[in-house]
């Protein structure tokens, strides 16, 4: 992987992790265009995902400090309730990660047709959430946290946007826009870090030299920094977008890219 390829893929990951257009789907498309696969792609994917987690922590550090401050008061308060909801939301994706990891990875290697179909599903979810007008709820309940968690678990499929699925599901359930983006971004931190640890374990078993084969250190650093910087920008931007309720434009984008991903391989 050349450094400029890493730069492009890092920018894609940083932007699309938060924008509801599927980072995994865009990385799969980018990897296909650059001819990347196997351990080279795995190592790079782990690095850029960790970079976007760090960008979440940087942007939402005040909320994270508030959560831990309330937690260590050892009382049942708003911060404790919020953390419990995050833990509940992790249950579905934890089950998928523990019992279906190999099957999910097989889907990632099955070609771009799955990516295109899942992008179309993402477009449909965003469109439904835009037009639906459910009764607004003040707080995210534990049950809603679990349902949003199911949406996150399904979004392990390449092309099915995690942020798009979780935010759209929350909107369809009637949760307030102001709270959803923040909850969506905070709830993904533990699963991504957990997935990264599992992948690091796999890479350690195969050996550092084999895991880094074809991936120069410069490319890894460039990709990491690009994902981090773009992640910070996209995180702030997405929170404002959700508050303004303008997700329909991303629905149109996902529909166009999804359709192109399905059709173009058969035309070219």
C-alpha positions as CSV (number, residue, x, y, z in Angstrom):
1,X,0.0,0.0,0.0
2,X,1.4,3.4,-1.1
3,X,1.2,6.3,1.3
4,X,-1.2,8.2,-1.0
5,X,-3.5,5.2,-1.0
6,X,-3.4,5.1,2.8
7,X,-4.2,8.8,2.8
8,X,-7.3,8.4,0.7
9,X,-8.5,5.4,2.6
10,X,-7.8,7.1,5.9
11,X,-9.9,10.2,4.8
12,X,-12.7,7.8,3.7
13,X,-12.7,6.0,7.0
14,X,-12.6,9.2,9.1
15,X,-15.5,10.8,7.2
16,X,-17.7,7.8,6.7
17,X,-17.4,6.4,10.2
18,X,-19.7,9.2,11.4
19,X,-21.5,10.2,8.3
20,X,-24.4,7.8,7.6
21,X,-22.9,6.3,4.5
22,X,-21.1,3.2,5.8
23,X,-17.3,3.3,6.5
24,X,-17.0,-0.5,6.0
25,X,-18.7,-0.3,2.6
26,X,-16.6,2.6,1.4
27,X,-13.4,0.9,2.7
28,X,-14.4,-2.2,0.8
29,X,-14.9,-0.2,-2.4
30,X,-11.6,1.6,-1.9
31,X,-9.7,-1.6,-1.1
32,X,-11.2,-3.2,-4.2
33,X,-10.1,-0.2,-6.4
34,X,-6.6,-0.3,-4.9
35,X,-6.4,-4.1,-5.1
36,X,-5.9,-4.5,-1.3
37,X,-6.8,-7.7,0.6
38,X,-5.9,-10.1,3.3
39,X,-3.6,-9.2,6.2
40,X,-2.6,-5.9,4.6
41,X,-6.1,-4.7,4.6
42,X,-6.9,-6.1,8.1
43,X,-3.9,-4.3,9.8
44,X,-4.8,-1.0,8.1
45,X,-8.5,-1.4,9.0
46,X,-7.7,-1.9,12.7
47,X,-5.4,1.2,12.7
48,X,-8.0,3.5,11.1
49,X,-10.8,2.3,13.3
50,X,-8.8,3.0,16.4
51,X,-8.0,6.4,15.0
52,X,-11.7,7.2,14.7
53,X,-12.4,6.0,18.2
54,X,-9.8,8.4,19.5
55,X,-11.4,11.2,17.5
56,X,-14.7,10.4,19.2
57,X,-13.0,10.7,22.6
58,X,-11.5,14.0,21.7
59,X,-14.8,15.6,20.4
60,X,-17.0,14.2,23.2
61,X,-14.5,14.4,26.0
62,X,-16.8,16.6,28.1
63,X,-19.6,14.0,27.9
64,X,-17.2,11.2,28.7
65,X,-15.8,13.0,31.8
66,X,-19.4,13.6,32.9
67,X,-20.3,9.9,32.6
68,X,-17.3,8.8,34.6
69,X,-17.8,11.5,37.2
70,X,-21.4,10.4,37.8
71,X,-20.3,6.7,37.7
72,X,-17.8,7.1,40.5
73,X,-20.3,8.9,42.7
74,X,-21.7,5.3,43.2
75,X,-25.3,6.6,43.0
76,X,-28.1,5.9,40.6
77,X,-28.0,9.1,38.6
78,X,-28.3,10.3,35.0
79,X,-24.7,9.4,34.1
80,X,-25.1,5.9,35.6
81,X,-28.4,5.4,33.7
82,X,-26.6,6.5,30.5
83,X,-23.8,4.0,31.0
84,X,-26.2,1.2,31.7
85,X,-28.0,2.0,28.4
86,X,-24.6,1.9,26.6
87,X,-23.9,-1.5,28.1
88,X,-27.3,-2.8,27.1
89,X,-26.7,-1.5,23.6
90,X,-23.5,-3.5,23.4
91,X,-25.2,-6.9,24.0
92,X,-26.3,-7.6,20.4
93,X,-23.0,-6.6,18.8
94,X,-21.1,-8.5,21.5
95,X,-23.1,-11.7,20.6
96,X,-22.3,-11.2,16.9
97,X,-18.6,-10.5,17.6
98,X,-18.2,-13.6,19.8
99,X,-20.2,-16.2,17.9
100,X,-20.4,-14.9,14.3
101,X,-17.1,-13.1,13.7
102,X,-15.8,-15.6,11.1
103,X,-19.1,-15.5,9.2
104,X,-19.0,-11.7,9.1
105,X,-15.4,-11.7,7.8
106,X,-16.5,-14.1,5.1
107,X,-19.2,-11.7,4.0
108,X,-16.6,-8.9,3.7
109,X,-14.7,-11.0,1.2
110,X,-17.7,-11.9,-0.9
111,X,-17.5,-9.0,-3.3
112,X,-19.2,-5.7,-3.8
113,X,-22.7,-6.9,-4.5
114,X,-23.4,-7.2,-0.8
115,X,-22.0,-3.7,-0.2
116,X,-24.3,-2.3,-2.9
117,X,-27.4,-4.0,-1.5
118,X,-26.6,-2.9,2.1
119,X,-26.0,0.7,0.9
120,X,-29.5,0.6,-0.6
121,X,-30.9,-0.6,2.7
122,X,-29.1,2.2,4.5
123,X,-30.7,4.7,2.1
124,X,-34.1,3.2,2.8
125,X,-33.6,3.5,6.6
126,X,-32.5,7.1,6.4
127,X,-35.5,8.0,4.1
128,X,-38.0,6.3,6.5
129,X,-36.5,8.1,9.5
130,X,-36.7,11.4,7.7
131,X,-40.4,11.1,6.7
132,X,-41.6,9.3,9.9
133,X,-43.0,11.6,12.7
134,X,-43.3,9.5,15.8
135,X,-44.1,10.9,19.2
136,X,-40.9,12.5,20.7
137,X,-39.5,10.9,23.9
138,X,-37.3,12.9,26.3
139,X,-34.9,10.1,27.2
140,X,-33.5,6.9,25.6
141,X,-35.0,4.0,27.5
142,X,-33.2,0.7,28.2
143,X,-35.5,-1.1,25.7
144,X,-34.7,1.5,23.0
145,X,-31.0,1.2,23.8
146,X,-31.3,-2.5,23.1
147,X,-33.2,-2.1,19.8
148,X,-30.6,0.5,18.7
149,X,-27.9,-2.0,19.7
150,X,-29.6,-4.6,17.4
151,X,-29.3,-2.0,14.6
152,X,-25.6,-1.6,15.4
153,X,-25.1,-5.4,15.4
154,X,-26.7,-5.7,11.9
155,X,-24.5,-2.8,10.7
156,X,-21.4,-5.1,10.9
157,X,-22.4,-5.9,7.3
158,X,-20.3,-3.9,4.8
159,X,-22.4,-1.1,3.3
160,X,-24.9,-1.0,6.2
161,X,-24.0,2.2,7.9
162,X,-23.6,1.9,11.7
163,X,-24.3,5.6,12.5
164,X,-27.0,5.7,9.9
165,X,-28.7,2.5,11.2
166,X,-28.5,3.5,14.9
167,X,-29.6,7.1,14.4
168,X,-32.4,6.1,12.0
169,X,-33.6,3.4,14.4
170,X,-33.6,5.8,17.3
171,X,-35.5,8.4,15.3
172,X,-38.1,5.9,14.2
173,X,-38.5,5.0,17.9
174,X,-39.2,8.6,18.7
175,X,-36.0,9.6,20.5
176,X,-34.9,13.2,20.3
177,X,-32.3,14.1,17.6
178,X,-30.2,16.1,20.0
179,X,-29.5,13.0,22.1
180,X,-29.2,10.4,19.4
181,X,-26.0,11.4,17.7
182,X,-24.2,11.6,20.9
183,X,-25.5,8.3,22.1
184,X,-24.7,6.7,18.7
185,X,-21.1,7.8,18.8
186,X,-20.5,6.9,22.5
187,X,-22.0,3.5,22.2
188,X,-19.6,2.4,19.4
189,X,-16.4,3.1,21.4
190,X,-16.4,-0.2,23.4
191,X,-17.3,-2.5,20.5
192,X,-14.7,-1.0,18.2
193,X,-12.0,-1.2,20.8
194,X,-13.1,-4.8,21.6
195,X,-13.0,-5.7,17.9
196,X,-9.6,-4.1,17.5
197,X,-8.2,-6.1,20.4
198,X,-9.5,-9.3,18.9
199,X,-7.9,-8.4,15.5
200,X,-4.6,-7.5,17.3
201,X,-4.7,-10.9,18.9
202,X,-5.1,-12.5,15.5
203,X,-2.2,-10.4,14.1
204,X,0.0,-11.3,17.1
205,X,-0.7,-15.0,16.4
206,X,0.4,-14.7,12.8
207,X,3.4,-12.6,13.6
208,X,4.1,-8.9,13.3
209,X,6.2,-9.3,10.1
210,X,3.4,-11.2,8.4
211,X,0.7,-8.9,9.6
212,X,2.6,-5.9,8.3
213,X,3.5,-7.5,5.0
214,X,2.9,-5.0,2.1
215,X,2.1,-2.2,4.6
216,X,4.9,0.3,5.1
217,X,5.1,2.1,8.4
218,X,4.7,5.5,6.6
219,X,1.4,4.3,5.0
220,X,0.1,3.1,8.4
221,X,1.0,6.4,10.1
222,X,-0.5,8.5,7.2
223,X,-3.7,6.5,7.2
224,X,-4.0,6.7,11.0
225,X,-3.6,10.5,11.1
226,X,-5.9,11.1,8.1
227,X,-8.6,9.0,9.8
228,X,-8.2,10.8,13.1
229,X,-8.3,14.4,11.7
230,X,-11.2,13.7,9.4
231,X,-13.0,11.8,12.2
232,X,-12.8,14.8,14.4
233,X,-14.3,17.0,11.7
234,X,-17.0,14.5,10.7
235,X,-18.1,13.8,14.3
236,X,-18.8,17.5,15.0
237,X,-20.4,17.9,11.6
238,X,-22.7,14.9,12.0
239,X,-24.0,16.0,15.4
240,X,-25.1,19.3,13.8
241,X,-26.6,17.5,10.8
242,X,-28.7,15.2,13.0
243,X,-30.0,18.2,15.0
244,X,-31.1,19.9,11.8
245,X,-32.7,16.7,10.5
246,X,-31.0,16.7,7.1
247,X,-30.3,13.0,6.7
248,X,-32.3,12.7,3.5
249,X,-29.4,13.9,1.4
250,X,-27.3,11.0,2.7
251,X,-30.2,8.7,1.8
252,X,-29.9,9.9,-1.8
253,X,-26.1,9.5,-1.8
254,X,-26.3,6.0,-0.4
255,X,-28.9,5.1,-3.0
256,X,-26.8,6.4,-5.9
257,X,-23.5,4.8,-4.7
258,X,-25.3,1.5,-3.8
259,X,-26.9,1.3,-7.3
260,X,-23.6,2.1,-9.0
261,X,-21.8,-0.5,-6.9
262,X,-24.3,-3.1,-8.0
263,X,-24.5,-2.2,-11.7
264,X,-21.0,-1.0,-12.7
265,X,-19.1,-4.3,-12.2
266,X,-21.4,-5.9,-14.8
267,X,-21.1,-2.9,-17.2
268,X,-17.4,-2.3,-17.1
